[in-house]
Structures are given as C-alpha cells and as structure tokens.
Amino acid sequence: MGQPTHAQNWWRSAVIYQVYVRSFADGDGDGTGDLAGVRAKLPYLAELGVNALWFNPWYLSPMKDGGYDVADYRVIDPAFGTLAEAEKLIAEAKELGIRTLVDIVPNHVSDQHPWFRAALAAGPERELFHFRPGRGEHGELPPNDWPSQFAGSAEPVWTRLPDGTWYLHLFTPEQPDLNWAQPAVRQEHEEILRFWFERGVAGVRIDSAALLAKDPDLPDFVEGRDPHPYVDRDELHDIYRSWRTVADAYDGIFVGEVWLPDTERFARYLRPDELHSAFNFSFLSCPWDAGRLRTSIDETLAEHAPVGAPATWVLCNHDVTRTVTRYGRADTGFDFATKAFGTPTDLALGTRRARAAALLSLALPGAVYLYQGEELGLPEAEIPRDRIQDPMHFRSGGTDPGRDGCRVPLPWTADAPYAGFGGEPWLPQPNGWSAYAADLQAADPGSMLSLYRAALRTRPEFGDSPLTWLPAQKGVLAFARPGQEGRLLCVVNLADAPADLPAHSRVLLGSGPLDPQGRLPKDTAVWLRG
C-alpha cells in the first residue's frame, strides 16, 4: 500500500469550524438556528477559510441537554430541518471545498429513544442499558455511589422506576447509559456510522469517548482505583478498532473527546488502528502564562509523537467560557468547578490576548478547532437566571452559571432585528451584541474577523512541518517552522514589557501593531518570515 495522499491527510493540519446549529443562523425565523441558516452562510465560511465543519448533534432530540440526548440518529430534529436538507448541506459544503463532521454520542441515548421506551415497559431492551435492583432493606438506595459527570453536581446517577428497579445515567436522568457489553449496541452504532459516511460526511466527533465501557459489577466508586469503573477501560479499544474498520472503508476520520490526565493512556486512543485524533483539553484550559503554555505545547506534541498522530488545538467550545472573557479575568485558566456568576472581566484585555492566542494556536503543528463566534471575538454572555436552559446550572443547585453564555445566537447584521440572526433568539442576545456583527467586522481591517481571515489564508504555508523553539526572553514564546517558502516564525509576548523580535525578513501578520521601535508589545503575537 502506498503512502496516504495529501487529500487523505487533510485532517492532520485542518482548521475545523464547530457549528452549534441552534445558535448559528435562523433560516425560517422561528428563533432557533437551523440547517437552512447554515446553508445560507456557507459562502461566509468559505471566505473565512475553514477546511471542515463539525456539527454538534442535529438529530431528533427532546433537547434536555442541548441535543446530546439523541432519540434517533437517522432523523434530523424538525427544529433544524430534514435529512434531505442535511444531505444538501453536506454536498453544498463539499462543492466549496469544506468537509463535514457529525457528532456521535455513544455513551447514552435519550429516554425517548425507542430502545429505552421499550425497556421501561420491561422489554428485553433492558439488557441494552444498566438496570439494577437497589440496595437497602427495600431497595430504596441506589445500586452504587458513582458521582455525576456534571461538574459541581451532587445528584445521583441512578433513577428509580415505579417497579423498584434503578437505571444508570452518568449525565441527566433523561440520558440513560447504554450497555456496551451488548453486541446489539455495538452493531447499531457501526450501522449509524455507515449511515452518515454514506451520506458524504468526512468524519465523526465522538462525545465522552472514554466513558462507554463499565465494570460489569458496577462497584462503588473508590478514588484512585485502577481500573476505573467507567473511565478509560481497556474494553474501549476493541470498540474503536471496530469503528476504525468502518471509517477506513469510507476514508473517514474520528476525533475523540478524551479527557485523561495520563498522557500515555491518552495516546493509546490514537494508535494507527483506533482514533485519528483527540481533543487537547490541556491547551484549552491553560492560563495565559508563557511557561505553562509552553509546557502544554511540549507535552501535547510529545504524547502524540509515539503514535504519529497530529495534535489538536482549541481555545473554546460549546461547553467552556469564551476566550475573550476568560483571558480578561484574574484567573485565565478554565475549570468547570470554578465557574461563578458575576466574575469581573476586562474585555479589552481579554480581546487583546485572544487575538494573540489565535495566532499562537494557528501557528502550531496539527489541526485547529474553531468554535463559532470566536472569529468575531464574542465574549461570554451573562444569561438572566430566568432564561438559563442548561441542565448543568440546575443540577448544581443554581450556583453554576452553566454553558448557555457561550451558546448565544450569533450576530450577523448590525442594523437588522436580533443582529440578523433571524427570529427572536432562543437565548437572549446581550445589549450591544450587534457591535460584533459579521457585516461590520468584514468591513474593518482591524477586526477579529479580518485577523482570522488573514491568518487562515496564510496558515497553509506552515504545512505539516515540525516546531523548533527559539531563544527568547522570559515571558515570550518564540518558535520556528519550515514553510513552503522558507522558515516561518511565531512570537508571542506574554511579558510585561515590549519584546525584541528575532531576525526576520518581513512581518506576515500581527495580532496588533508593533511599537514605534519595532518591538512586540505585551499580549501581542506576530508571524514573521525568517
């Protein structure tokens, strides 16, 4: 077999744009984003310069957890459109050179899924989930003491039915966990993969990829127990090897949501016969600190090297605080446990740092995932408490603001109602949201959108080349990568004073202007021709 072609390796250095359909663009004016809205914005995405679109779940769902409670993988939720529209969207994007990735949620389904509805009726489908008798004299206690996967939640992961049995749900009660020890569960998901690959998708993002397999004894949780009863169990790798066989038949790719602190175990998912790539949460959650960012970059590249997989870089997604807001706070890292209402934020500072971080992430070797609205520099919105919809907020007892603040519908046209999103949005847009509108930014060469467009035009010059760190003063990150027309340099100044630039022939792009002496100001990044 010959070496893979560049087209087959597109994913190794791609920029993949995350579309949270509900909040992207509303084509029918009902206040909910939909596939018609995305199709209308495909020229915008092509001009932005992205290589692929990753869609959060667009399937039939009661929306108890933003679509991650799937009732039918072969049906598009009517709020978003139809299967025929999804097929048109995939085809139209491909004509513009943009591939499509869909989201698969294999750990659980909706409680409205036909399997679970049959299981509630005490059918044989109960074997496809985790049903157990309770503990205690009358079975009134949950079968075990596992903690919820929603950060900050003390709620149980078991729900009792009228017949006295309990069922497992690591997330909400409306998301019962599947039993992956059952062959029917594996067969169904492989058929789902084929269904979407046959409709032209180029890849699949796997939600909660390390949670599927459970200890069959469902023992109580013991901190530090190895193996863990439901995280990163060895049985998972056989599942993903089977999936890889399916994907290879269609030249499809996988990206896994794998949260693991052990880098060696993380890399096991990226072996040549398993997943193609996995999200890099270390970089996403890292504070705006030169030393810690360099450590994150080095560790990421090192853990991917033994298996030959590309790194992935992401600053924000549909679950975490938007970059502009996070970088404008005293604590610039991200941790679900520390989210709180009313955290003071300097948006001007956060914007300056987010612009620099954009150039840093886009200059690193590997693939980049760009969450919708980041290219507009959107801040995290503070949602009025009576409008919050995220179950994370309610399961925390109201202390966690939840994830709705990064999911507010996008502003497209400054002088249109609801900033051009469509109908009255399902989440309220903050006052002043129209100032971030795409039409205004497209006409402003100094805008965040213009910066991203310029960076994505230039980024292909880096190719898939390796990174070499350059000598730099404390607080400055500087590295070189071989480019198509000579060496390319990236310098990011996180120090408190302007920094001298290394020798170069010209400036390709900067997140902000140099100072009058030609030095790089603090919280600024630049790409140079060596």
Buried (B, 14 or more C-beta within 10 A) or exposed (E): EEEEEEEEBBBBBBBBBBBBBBBBBBBBBEBBBBBBBBBBBBEBBBBBBBBBBBBBBBBBBBBBBBBBBBBBBEBBBEBBBBBEBBBBBBEEBBEEEBBBBBBBBBBBBBBBBEBBBBBBEEEEBBBBBBBBEBBEEEBEBBBBBBEBBBBBBEBBBBBBEEEEBBBBBBBBBBBBBBBBBBEBBBEBBBEBBBBBBEBBBBBBBBBBBBBBBBBEEBEEEEEEEEEBBBBBBEBBBEBBEBBBEBBEEBEBBBBBBBBBEEBEBBBBBBBEEBBBBBBBBBBBBBBBBBEBBBEBBEBBBEBBEEBEBBBBBBBBBBBBBBBBBBBBBEEBBBEBEEBEEEBEBBBEBBBBBBBBBBBBBBBBBBBBBBBBBBBBBBBBBBBEEEEBBBBBBBBBEEEBBBBBBBBBBBBBBBEBEBBBBBBBBBBBBBEEBBEBBBBBBBEEEEBBBBBBBBBBEBBEBBBEBEBEEBEBEEBBBBBBBBBEEEBBBBBBBBBEEBBEBBEBEEBBBBBBEBEEEEBBBBBBBBBBBB
